[in-house]
Amino acid sequence: METGQPQASIAKNIFEGIVSFLPDWLQIPLLCLLVLLIVLGWISSIRKKIARRRAARTGRPVAAPQYSQGSGADHLGPYAPAQQTQQPSGADYLGPYAPAQQAPQAPQQAAPPQPSGADYLGQYAPQAPQAAPPQSSGADYLGSYAPQQRRDGD
């Protein structure tokens, strides 16, 4: 049965229920605030469209939106660490224990060999390998079960 009246949407029914729940003195300011928010949204979108059209005509790039995502360091401001030209290394903190700087030598002179830890081993230094004894074969362990040696003439 059609009455000719359009049926209200669910969203409209929910909105009317919320507004009717509020006291009378708060209903009108709330409705005005809602209308104002909608109008400001439309104005903002229209201004963005106009700015894009002007930028396209003049060939200037459009400014990035303010809500673009950056890293956390972008928002540090005066608390950001100072820029360093060179990364410090562990040797920068040695102080008086740092090795002495050597002056560059001419390429013609050969530098004397520097002692290493192996020079101080003394009797604990590894010995030069000796000649290995001849390898024994499995037949050496057979004993009386070993085959008899053949003579050249047989």
C-alpha positions as CSV (number, residue, x, y, z in Angstrom):
1,M,0.0,0.0,0.0
2,E,1.6,3.2,-1.2
3,T,0.8,6.4,0.7
4,G,2.8,8.8,-1.6
5,Q,5.1,9.7,1.3
6,P,8.7,8.8,0.9
7,Q,10.0,6.6,3.6
8,A,12.6,8.0,6.0
9,S,16.1,6.5,5.9
10,I,17.6,4.8,8.9
11,A,20.2,7.5,9.3
12,K,17.5,10.2,9.4
13,N,15.5,8.2,12.0
14,I,18.7,7.8,14.2
15,F,19.5,11.5,13.8
16,E,16.0,12.6,14.8
17,G,16.1,10.2,17.8
18,I,19.4,11.7,19.1
19,V,18.2,15.3,18.6
20,S,14.8,14.6,20.2
21,F,16.7,13.1,23.2
22,L,18.5,16.4,23.8
23,P,16.9,19.3,25.8
24,D,15.2,22.0,23.7
25,W,17.7,24.7,24.6
26,L,20.5,22.5,23.1
27,Q,18.8,21.3,19.9
28,I,19.0,24.5,18.0
29,P,22.7,25.3,18.7
30,L,23.6,21.7,17.9
31,L,21.8,21.8,14.5
32,C,23.4,25.2,13.7
33,L,26.8,23.8,14.6
34,L,26.2,20.8,12.3
35,V,25.1,23.0,9.4
36,L,28.2,25.2,10.0
37,L,30.5,22.2,9.8
38,I,29.0,21.0,6.6
39,V,29.3,24.5,5.0
40,L,32.9,24.8,6.1
41,G,33.7,21.4,4.6
42,W,32.2,22.5,1.2
43,I,34.1,25.8,1.3
44,S,37.4,24.0,2.0
45,S,36.9,21.6,-0.8
46,I,36.0,24.5,-3.2
47,R,39.1,26.4,-2.2
48,K,41.3,23.4,-2.8
49,K,39.8,22.9,-6.3
50,I,40.4,26.6,-7.2
51,A,44.0,26.4,-5.9
52,R,44.7,23.3,-8.1
53,R,43.2,25.0,-11.2
54,R,45.3,28.1,-10.6
55,A,48.5,26.1,-10.1
56,A,47.8,24.1,-13.3
57,R,47.4,27.3,-15.3
58,T,50.6,29.0,-14.0
59,G,52.6,25.8,-14.0
60,R,53.6,26.1,-10.3
61,P,53.6,22.9,-8.2
62,V,50.7,22.5,-5.7
63,A,51.8,22.6,-2.1
64,A,51.7,19.2,-0.4
65,P,48.8,18.6,1.9
66,Q,49.4,19.4,5.6
67,Y,48.3,16.0,6.7
68,S,51.1,14.3,4.8
69,Q,52.9,11.7,6.9
70,G,56.5,12.4,7.9
71,S,58.9,10.8,10.3
72,G,59.0,11.5,14.0
73,A,62.3,13.5,13.6
74,D,60.4,16.0,11.4
75,H,58.5,17.2,14.4
76,L,61.3,17.6,16.9
77,G,61.9,21.3,16.1
78,P,64.4,22.9,18.4
79,Y,64.9,19.5,20.1
80,A,66.4,17.9,17.0
81,P,70.1,16.9,17.4
82,A,72.7,19.0,15.6
83,Q,73.8,17.8,12.3
84,Q,77.2,16.1,12.4
85,T,79.5,16.2,9.4
86,Q,81.3,13.0,10.3
87,Q,80.0,10.0,12.2
88,P,82.1,9.4,15.4
89,S,83.8,6.1,15.8
90,G,85.0,4.1,18.8
91,A,88.5,5.4,18.3
92,D,87.3,8.9,18.9
93,Y,86.8,8.1,22.6
94,L,90.2,6.5,23.3
95,G,91.8,9.8,24.5
96,P,95.4,9.2,25.7
97,Y,95.1,5.5,24.9
98,A,94.8,6.1,21.2
99,P,97.7,4.9,19.1
100,A,100.2,7.5,18.0
101,Q,99.7,8.9,14.5
102,Q,102.5,7.9,12.2
103,A,103.7,10.3,9.5
104,P,103.2,8.9,6.0
105,Q,106.4,7.4,4.7
106,A,107.8,7.6,1.2
107,P,106.8,4.6,-0.9
108,Q,110.4,3.8,-1.6
109,Q,111.3,3.0,2.0
110,A,110.1,-0.3,3.3
111,A,108.6,-0.1,6.8
112,P,110.2,-2.5,9.3
113,P,108.0,-5.4,10.3
114,Q,106.0,-4.7,13.3
115,P,106.0,-7.3,16.1
116,S,102.9,-9.4,16.5
117,G,101.6,-11.4,19.4
118,A,103.2,-14.6,18.0
119,D,106.7,-13.0,18.6
120,Y,106.1,-13.2,22.3
121,L,105.0,-16.8,22.6
122,G,108.4,-18.2,23.3
123,Q,108.4,-21.9,24.0
124,Y,104.6,-22.0,23.3
125,A,105.1,-21.0,19.7
126,P,103.9,-23.7,17.3
127,Q,106.8,-25.8,15.9
128,A,107.4,-26.3,12.2
129,P,105.7,-29.4,11.0
130,Q,107.9,-32.5,10.8
131,A,107.9,-35.0,8.1
132,A,104.9,-37.4,8.6
133,P,105.8,-41.0,9.3
134,P,104.8,-43.4,6.5
135,Q,101.2,-44.4,6.7
136,S,100.5,-48.0,7.7
137,S,98.0,-49.9,5.7
138,G,95.3,-52.3,6.8
139,A,97.4,-55.3,5.8
140,D,99.9,-54.4,8.6
141,Y,97.3,-55.2,11.2
142,L,96.3,-58.6,9.7
143,G,99.1,-60.5,11.4
144,S,99.0,-64.2,10.7
145,Y,96.0,-63.8,8.5
146,A,98.0,-61.7,6.0
147,P,98.6,-63.3,2.6
148,Q,102.0,-64.7,1.9
149,Q,104.5,-62.5,0.1
150,R,105.0,-63.6,-3.5
151,R,108.4,-64.0,-4.9
152,D,109.2,-62.3,-8.2
153,G,109.8,-65.6,-9.9
154,D,106.6,-67.3,-8.9
